Amino acid sequence: MDRGLCRDHPDPDLWFPVTSAPADSAEAIFICLQCPVRCECADLAVRSGAEFGIWGGFDAHMIRTLRRKAKR
């Protein structure tokens, strides 16, 4: 993840919103959608069991959905 756009962002908490409201995660998701390692990041979140945060442009709810689908 050395090439992730989030790595050097001045506000790392941006990827861990306090609420699940879309407005709280919109900026992080926007940055993720432009990231060169977006797919690798989302894959890591699914494989590692990440329960919180924005990963590869997906929120925690979507990561759980992807994890369930990957188990099929």
ABEGO torsion letter per residue (X at the ends): XAABAAAABABAAAABBABABAAAAAAAAAAAAABAAAAAAAAAAAAAGBABEBBGGBBAAAAAAAAAAAAX
